[in-house]
């Protein structure tokens, strides 16, 4: 790896921004991959004007996929993208060797970048986290997006470790799932120019206002145009419009993030885009959760019917 410079990150500055959908992995009634549904979900993001898509990550139930299935998902996304959109492949693991193998597989399948999460369960030290990500970087020429999600991994990515990694050109951004808005201001002043900081749906507005570049979004699978409009409004400094859009998306974001990815898949099933099936140990959402998702979508569609220029969240 080589020391980072603004020019080396210029390419990422052009596409690692806005609302990037964390795409779920659809399964059919038998539990097998539903490649046709996956292709529809990817194409929908392209039609909505997104700059990138993310597969085999949090919403993608990556830990339940076999190596062959992971490859099939990434290759499907790459084939559908056909250079019209950037494909980011989740490649993390709590085993450094496995993370390296996942990264090489993603590169061979044609991904444009990989996302690598802090090793989970093992609870490594800060130095262990740094060494883990350096090993991943040494194994590939692909750009790497770090993912910090302590609620799932049991260990966070310390700011000082992130800042060390950000000095290397391969590490182009952070998926920040901590919900800590103050962190954005702190990091923005200390990471190199062009290093991208992206949050999630629930904090999208506040994160952008604090200096963030966008979010990895669940809601973008359901209402891609609306999510893109929200982040574009933030980019242009149209904060009144951004607040209005964020408020309308909030109920949907809360409903789909509560039981991820089961609630998201149920919402997509209401749109006729994919079936609601998930793999054990996850189970499909119960009736109260279904009602919450359905109500959020109905209320959002009712509002969108009065908002010119933004299609309703229907198939």
Secondary structure, 3 states (H helix, E strand, C coil): CCECCCCCCHHHHHHCCEEEEECCCCECCCCCECHHHHHHHHHHHHHCCCCEEEECCHHHCHHHCCHHHHHHHHHHHHHHHCCCCEEEEECCCCCHHHHHHHHHHHHHCCCCEEEEECCCCCCCCHHHHHHHHHHHHHCCCCEEEEEECHHHHCCCCCHHHHHHHCCECCEEEEEECCCCHHHHHHHHCCCCCCCEEEECCCCHHHHHHCCCCEEEECHHHCCHHHHHHHHHHHHCCCHHHHHHHHHHHHHHHHHHHHCCCHHHHHHHHHCCCCCCCCCCCCCCCCHHHHHHHHHHHHHHHHHHCCCCCCCCCCC
